[in-house]
Amino acid sequence: MTPWWKKAVVYQIYPKSFQDSNGDGIGDLKGIISRLDYLQKLGIDAIWLSPVYQSPGVDNGYDISDYEAIDPQYGTMQDMDDLIKEAKKRNIRIVMDLVVNHTSDQNKWFIEAKKSKDNPYRDFYVWRDGEKDKVPNGMKSAFSGSAWQWDENTKQYYLHLFAKQQPDLNWSNPKLRQKIYDMMNFWIDKGIGGFRMDVIELIGKDPDKEISANGPMLHPYLQEMNKNTFGGHDMMTVGETWNSTPKIAEEYSDPDRHELSMVFQFENQGLDQQPGKEKWDLRPLDLGELKKVLVKWQTEIDFDHAWNSLFWENHDIPRVISRWGNDKKYRVQSAKMFAIVLHLMHGTPYIYNGEEIGMTNYPVDDISQVEDIESINMYNERLAQGYAKKDILKSINAKGRDNARRPVQWNDQENAGFSKGTPWLKVNPNYKEINVQQALKDPDSVFYTYQKLIKLRHENPVVVDGDFKLVENTGDSVLAYWRILDGEKWLVVANLSGKKQGFNQKVDINKWLIGNYAQRDSLENIELQPYEAFAVKAK
């Protein structure tokens, strides 16, 4: 039997920015509950909920101080229980974001660990000897600088692959692993639908060999986790793996290996950065390369023994129409094109909150307007290295994480209907034109394209299980592919560019399924409009 998550469409909620119910400018659990009918109308099957655990908020909740408590800014554990229950009434499962590579430095485990070298919690974290001004080795933090932080009290360094307030857990300690599994079972017992696992590829790290991702113990740890927690339940698990190849993704998701349902892979995310440099070092997107990577992840995974995720955006990744489409003249067309291309592929699609109405990036002109720790650290580091302010801000406007974290635009009222107070992050000024209320009123809006794509997936096994076959020789700017199952054939065609493109395919059209321009009766020697995309069923 096909697992539910293969047929599912998952919607990611960034709780801080989704809906504020009490006027403090911060989204919360009651706010999410108040919008469940909207999500039911969209048609989604599961919500991936970014962290709502207790946290000092250095990295917006990805620094957890108590795994079994809800952060007061989001509400109470009762609110969380209500959300699980109310979502279930609408056939929506809650997938919890899980951060087990590191904790907050305010977590009771780390507070204890810092007290002395022989504290029972000491070995829950990664400590190494060294001198105060000489770090143990060259491991780097993803948020700039060394990954080693000196602890004056015990005269040792601890490892933090992210902010210094996010010490890495020591997965080689079986007691630590058991604590993690107990905590996961606490949430499983509450009736959640699964876990999204933050930077999970780092838990098998070997710091002495400077190996962070895909370390030697990664898969044994995941197999042990599966056995001790979600393995016996009907749950979805997805791992965030920045360094995956199709072969590595198969290792994670092969059901015979008893690890995860699927992973997020990010190969396409590096295509607009200069090779070998950081994400901030920009270069124009080569559509031929984008097409090649998309096809690679459809053809090099054995879908009979593995699975894949499909996404353009998330809380770390800017709005795709601003990044690779056209958020001015062709905002609606490019938003629909990206949706059609992705949702008819093989794998489980993810929608990031606001994507379904075509929300865009919001450029800033001063660092004082930036909230994200990653962007701020990079700004200060590059300023010290002599980069020009305008160039650093250009990078932040293109790739900074605040772009995706702007409050969801619900209506054209003050603060876009997100909050009656002052939002924690400024709302994009285009909310008067781009908002949910407007989208629901317009039968031709981006929202209804997403709704229709979800319905097509739910009602047609060819979308879930069909083979993927590329249409060759369409040029770099046009991606066309077949989905084929038991004699049923669907053709999906997309112009990835803002320029008209020629396309020629002899197809006997049985049914027009979806499109973002007028319906076509023939596909022979046609001219595709900017960002045109459609799907047809062949006779």
C-alpha positions in Angstrom: 0.0 0.0 0.0 1.3 3.5 -0.9 2.2 5.4 2.4 0.0 8.5 2.9 3.0 10.8 2.7 3.7 9.9 -0.9 0.3 11.2 -1.9 0.5 14.2 0.4 1.2 17.9 0.0 2.9 19.4 3.0 2.5 23.1 4.0 5.3 24.7 6.0 4.3 27.2 8.7 6.8 29.6 10.2 4.8 30.2 13.4 6.3 33.6 14.2 5.1 35.0 10.9 1.8 33.1 10.2 -0.9 34.7 12.3 -0.9 36.6 15.6 -3.9 36.1 17.8 -3.1 38.3 20.8 -1.7 41.5 19.3 1.9 41.1 20.5 3.3 41.2 16.9 4.3 37.5 17.0 2.4 34.7 15.3 1.2 32.0 17.7 -0.5 28.6 17.9 -4.0 30.1 18.4 -3.4 32.1 15.3 -2.6 28.9 13.3 -5.7 27.2 14.7 -7.8 30.2 13.4 -6.5 29.6 9.9 -7.0 25.9 9.6 -10.1 26.2 7.6 -8.1 28.2 5.0 -5.5 25.4 4.8 -8.3 22.8 4.5 -9.7 24.8 1.6 -6.2 24.8 -0.1 -6.3 21.0 0.3 -3.0 20.2 2.1 -2.5 17.0 4.1 0.1 18.0 6.6 1.6 21.0 8.3 5.4 21.1 8.9 5.5 23.4 11.9 8.8 25.2 12.4 10.0 25.1 16.1 7.6 26.3 18.8 9.6 24.8 21.7 11.0 27.0 24.5 13.9 28.9 23.1 15.8 32.2 23.8 15.3 32.8 20.0 18.9 33.5 19.0 18.2 31.5 15.8 14.5 32.0 15.8 13.6 28.8 17.7 16.3 26.5 16.2 18.1 26.9 19.5 15.9 24.8 21.9 16.2 25.3 25.7 13.4 22.8 26.5 12.1 20.2 24.1 9.0 19.4 26.1 7.7 22.9 26.6 6.1 25.4 24.3 7.7 28.9 24.1 5.3 31.3 25.8 5.4 33.7 22.8 3.6 30.9 20.9 1.1 29.9 23.6 0.8 26.9 25.9 1.1 23.1 25.7 -2.8 23.1 25.8 -2.7 25.3 22.6 -0.4 22.7 21.0 -2.7 19.8 21.9 -5.6 21.9 20.5 -3.8 22.5 17.3 -3.1 18.7 16.8 -6.7 17.9 17.6 -8.2 20.7 15.4 -5.9 19.8 12.5 -6.8 16.1 12.8 -10.5 17.1 12.5 -9.7 18.5 9.0 -7.5 15.5 8.1 -4.3 17.5 8.5 -1.4 16.1 10.3 1.2 18.1 12.3 4.8 17.4 11.5 7.1 18.8 14.2 10.4 20.4 13.4 13.1 18.6 15.4 16.5 20.0 16.1 18.8 17.3 17.5 22.2 18.3 16.2 22.4 21.1 18.8 20.5 22.7 21.6 20.5 26.2 23.1 23.2 27.1 25.6 20.2 27.8 27.9 19.2 24.2 27.8 19.5 22.6 31.3 21.8 19.9 29.8 24.3 22.5 28.7 23.9 24.6 31.9 24.9 21.5 33.8 27.6 20.4 31.3 29.4 23.8 31.8 29.7 23.4 35.6 32.6 20.9 35.6 34.5 18.4 33.5 33.0 15.5 35.6 29.4 16.7 35.5 27.0 13.9 34.4 25.9 16.0 31.5 29.4 17.0 30.3 29.5 14.3 27.7 26.2 15.4 26.2 28.2 17.9 24.2 31.5 18.0 22.2 34.4 19.3 24.3 38.1 19.5 23.3 41.3 20.7 24.9 43.1 23.7 23.6 44.6 27.0 24.6 42.5 30.1 25.0 43.7 31.7 21.7 44.3 28.5 19.8 41.2 26.6 18.6 41.4 22.7 18.4 41.1 22.7 14.6 39.8 24.5 11.5 36.1 23.6 11.8 33.9 26.5 10.7 30.5 27.7 11.9 27.8 28.1 9.3 27.1 31.5 10.9 30.7 32.8 10.3 34.0 32.2 12.2 35.3 29.2 14.0 33.0 26.4 15.2 34.9 26.3 18.6 34.1 28.4 21.6 36.3 28.8 24.7 34.7 28.1 28.0 36.6 30.0 30.7 35.2 28.1 33.6 36.4 24.6 32.5 39.2 25.7 30.3 38.0 23.7 27.3 36.4 24.4 23.9 32.9 23.3 22.9 31.8 22.8 19.3 29.0 24.8 17.7 28.4 24.4 14.0 26.0 27.3 14.1 25.8 30.2 16.6 28.0 30.0 19.7 24.7 29.9 21.6 23.9 26.6 19.8 26.3 24.0 21.3 26.5 20.7 19.3 25.2 17.5 21.0 27.6 14.5 21.3 25.7 11.7 19.5 28.4 9.2 20.4 27.0 9.2 23.9 24.3 6.5 24.3 22.7 8.3 27.3 22.2 11.4 25.2 20.7 9.4 22.4 18.3 7.8 24.8 17.2 11.2 26.1 16.5 12.3 22.5 14.4 9.2 21.8 12.4 9.6 25.0 11.7 13.2 24.0 10.6 12.2 20.5 8.3 9.6 22.0 6.8 12.3 24.2 5.7 14.0 21.0 4.6 10.8 19.2 2.3 10.0 22.1 0.6 13.4 21.6 -0.5 12.2 18.1 1.8 14.2 15.8 2.2 13.0 12.1 6.0 13.0 12.0 9.2 15.0 12.2 11.1 17.3 9.9 14.7 16.9 11.0 16.9 20.0 11.0 20.5 19.5 9.7 20.2 15.8 10.4 23.2 14.9 8.3 25.4 16.5 11.0 24.6 14.1 13.9 27.2 11.6 12.8 30.0 14.1 12.8 33.7 13.3 13.5 35.1 16.7 14.8 38.7 15.4 15.1 38.7 14.6 11.4 36.8 17.8 10.6 33.9 15.8 9.2 30.6 17.5 9.8 28.1 16.1 7.2 27.7 12.4 6.3 29.9 11.2 9.1 30.6 7.5 9.6 27.9 7.0 12.3 25.1 8.9 10.6 23.1 6.0 9.2 23.6 3.7 12.3 22.3 6.5 14.5 19.2 7.1 12.2 18.5 3.3 12.1 18.6 3.2 15.9 16.4 6.3 16.1 13.9 4.7 13.7 13.8 1.5 15.8 13.3 3.4 19.1 10.8 6.0 18.0 8.8 6.5 14.9 9.6 3.2 13.2 6.5 1.4 14.5 4.1 4.3 13.6 2.4 5.6 10.5 4.5 8.7 10.3 6.4 10.9 7.8 10.0 11.9 8.5 12.0 14.2 6.3 15.7 15.1 6.9 17.4 18.4 6.0 20.5 17.3 4.1 22.4 20.1 2.3 25.1 17.7 1.1 23.0 14.9 -0.4 23.4 13.3 -3.8 20.7 11.1 -5.3 22.6 8.0 -4.1 22.9 9.4 -0.5 19.2 10.4 -0.6 18.4 6.7 -1.5 20.3 5.5 1.6 18.2 7.7 3.8 14.9 6.8 2.2 15.1 3.2 1.2 12.4 1.5 3.3 14.5 -1.6 3.7 17.1 0.5 5.6 14.6 1.8 8.2 15.8 5.4 8.3 13.7 8.3 7.0 10.8 8.7 4.6 12.7 11.2 2.5 15.2 14.1 2.6 15.4 17.7 1.5 18.2 18.1 -1.0 19.5 21.5 -2.0 21.6 21.0 -5.2 19.5 23.5 -7.1 19.9 26.1 -4.3 23.5 26.7 -5.1 23.0 27.5 -8.8 22.9 31.3 -8.4 26.1 31.4 -6.3 29.7 31.5 -7.6 31.2 27.9 -7.5 33.3 27.2 -4.4 32.2 30.4 -2.7 29.5 31.3 -0.2 25.8 31.7 -0.9 26.3 35.5 -0.7 28.6 35.5 -3.8 26.0 35.9 -6.5 25.9 35.0 -10.1 23.0 34.9 -12.6 21.0 31.7 -12.8 21.8 29.5 -15.8 18.4 28.0 -16.7 20.1 25.0 -18.4 21.8 24.1 -15.1 18.5 24.5 -13.2 16.8 22.2 -15.7 19.7 19.7 -15.5 19.5 19.5 -11.7 15.7 19.2 -11.6 15.9 16.3 -14.1 18.8 14.6 -12.3 16.7 14.3 -9.1 13.9 12.8 -11.0 15.9 10.3 -13.0 18.8 9.3 -10.7 16.7 8.2 -7.7 15.2 4.7 -7.9 11.6 5.6 -6.9 10.7 1.9 -6.3 13.2 1.9 -3.4 13.5 5.5 -2.3 11.6 8.8 -2.3 12.2 12.5 -2.8 10.9 15.9 -1.7 10.0 18.8 -4.0 10.3 22.4 -2.9 11.3 25.9 -4.0 11.1 27.9 -0.8 11.3 27.5 3.0 12.1 29.6 6.1 15.8 29.7 5.1 15.3 30.3 1.3 14.0 33.5 -0.3 10.9 33.7 -2.5 11.4 31.9 -5.8 9.5 34.3 -8.0 11.8 37.2 -6.8 14.8 35.0 -7.2 14.3 33.1 -10.4 11.1 34.4 -11.8 9.7 37.9 -12.3 8.0 39.5 -9.3 6.9 42.6 -11.2 5.5 42.1 -14.7 5.0 38.4 -14.6 4.5 37.7 -10.9 1.3 35.7 -11.3 2.5 33.8 -14.4 5.9 32.9 -12.9 4.4 31.9 -9.6 2.0 29.5 -11.4 4.8 28.2 -13.6 7.0 27.2 -10.6 4.0 25.5 -9.0 3.0 23.5 -12.1 6.6 22.4 -12.8 7.2 21.2 -9.3 3.9 19.7 -8.2 3.5 17.4 -11.2 7.0 15.8 -10.6 7.8 12.6 -8.7 8.0 13.1 -5.0 6.2 14.9 -2.1 5.7 18.6 -2.7 6.1 21.3 0.0 4.5 24.7 0.0 6.0 27.4 2.2 3.5 29.8 3.8 2.6 32.7 1.5 4.0 30.9 -1.6 0.5 29.9 -2.6 -0.5 33.5 -3.0 2.8 34.5 -4.8 4.5 36.5 -2.0 7.7 38.3 -2.9 11.0 39.3 -1.4 11.2 42.7 0.4 14.5 44.5 -0.2 16.0 46.6 2.6 18.4 49.6 2.3 20.1 49.4 5.7 21.4 46.7 8.0 19.2 48.1 10.9 16.2 46.7 9.0 17.7 43.2 9.2 16.7 40.7 11.9 18.4 37.5 10.8 21.5 36.5 12.7 23.1 34.8 9.7 22.8 38.0 7.6 23.9 40.3 10.4 27.0 38.2 11.1 27.9 38.1 7.4 27.4 41.8 7.1 29.8 42.6 9.9 32.4 40.0 8.8 32.4 41.3 5.2 32.4 45.0 6.2 35.6 44.2 8.2 37.1 42.6 5.1 36.5 45.7 3.1 33.4 44.8 1.1 31.2 47.8 0.1 28.0 48.2 2.1 25.8 48.3 -1.1 27.3 45.0 -2.3 26.7 43.3 1.0 23.1 44.6 1.1 22.6 43.4 -2.5 23.5 39.9 -1.3 21.2 40.1 1.7 18.3 41.3 -0.5 18.9 38.3 -2.8 19.5 35.6 -0.3 18.9 36.8 3.3 16.5 34.6 5.3 14.3 37.6 6.4 12.9 37.5 2.8 10.9 34.3 3.6 10.1 35.3 7.1 8.0 38.4 6.5 4.5 38.0 8.0 1.9 36.3 5.8 -0.3 38.8 4.0 -3.9 37.9 4.8 -5.8 41.1 3.7 -5.3 44.8 2.8 -5.9 46.0 6.4 -3.2 47.3 8.7 -0.2 44.9 9.0 -1.8 42.8 6.3 -4.2 41.3 8.9 -1.3 39.5 10.5 -1.3 41.4 13.8 -3.1 44.2 15.6 0.2 45.1 17.2 3.6 45.9 15.7 4.9 42.9 13.7 8.2 41.4 14.9 9.4 41.8 11.2 8.1 44.5 8.9 5.3 43.4 6.5 6.1 43.7 2.8 4.5 47.0 1.6 2.9 45.2 -1.4 0.4 43.5 0.9 -2.4 45.8 -0.3 -2.2 44.0 -3.7 -0.9 40.6 -2.7 -3.0 39.0 0.1 -5.1 35.9 0.8 -8.4 37.8 0.8 -7.7 39.1 -2.7 -6.5 35.7 -3.9 -9.6 33.9 -2.7 -11.8 36.4 -4.6 -10.0 36.0 -7.9 -10.8 32.6 -9.6 -7.6 33.1 -11.7 -5.3 33.7 -8.7 -2.1 31.8 -7.8 -4.0 30.2 -4.9 -6.4 28.3 -7.1 -3.6 27.0 -9.2 -2.1 25.4 -6.1 -5.5 24.1 -5.0 -6.0 22.5 -8.4 -2.5 20.9 -8.4 -3.1 19.4 -5.0 -6.4 18.0 -6.2 -4.7 16.5 -9.3 -2.2 14.8 -7.1 -4.9 13.4 -4.8 -7.1 12.1 -7.6 -4.5 10.8 -10.1 -2.1 8.0 -9.3 0.0 9.0 -12.3 1.2 12.1 -10.4 2.3 10.0 -7.4 3.6 6.8 -9.0 4.1 7.6 -12.7 7.5 7.3 -14.3 9.3 10.5 -15.3 10.5 10.9 -18.9 12.2 14.0 -20.1 11.3 15.5 -23.5 14.7 15.9 -25.2 16.0 18.8 -27.3 13.7 21.6 -26.0 16.6 24.0 -25.3 17.8 25.4 -21.9 14.7 27.5 -21.2 12.0 24.9 -21.8 11.4 22.0 -19.4 9.0 19.4 -20.8 8.4 15.9 -19.3 6.0 13.0 -19.4 4.5 11.2 -16.4 3.5 7.7 -17.4 1.6 5.0 -15.5 -0.3 2.0 -16.8 -0.8 3.5 -20.3 -1.8 6.9 -18.9 0.4 9.7 -20.2 0.6 13.3 -19.0 2.8 15.9 -20.7 4.0 18.9 -18.6 5.5 21.8 -20.4 7.1 24.9 -18.9 8.9 28.0 -20.2 11.3 28.7 -17.4 12.2 32.1 -18.9 10.6 35.6 -19.3 11.1 35.4 -23.1 8.9 33.7 -25.6 10.2 30.3 -26.6 9.4 27.9 -29.5 8.1 24.4 -28.7 7.0 21.5 -31.0 5.5 18.2 -29.9 3.0 16.1 -31.8 0.5 15.1 -29.1 -3.1 13.9 -29.5 -4.6 15.9 -26.5 -7.2 14.0 -24.6 -7.7 16.6 -21.8 -6.3 20.0 -20.8 -5.4 19.6 -17.1 -4.0 22.9 -16.0 -2.2 26.0 -17.3 -1.4 29.6 -16.6 -2.4 31.0 -20.1 -5.2 30.2 -22.5 -5.9 26.6 -23.2 -4.2 25.1 -26.3 -5.6 22.6 -28.8 -2.3 21.7 -30.4 1.3 21.7 -29.3 2.8 21.6 -32.8 5.2 24.5 -33.6 3.8 26.8 -30.9 5.2 29.9 -29.2 5.3 29.6 -25.5 4.6 32.9 -23.7 6.9 34.2 -20.9 6.7 31.7 -18.0 4.0 29.7 -19.7 3.3 26.3 -18.2 0.6 23.7 -18.7 -0.2 20.0 -18.4 -2.2 17.9 -20.8 -3.4 14.3 -20.8 -2.5 12.5 -24.1 -4.9 10.1 -25.9 
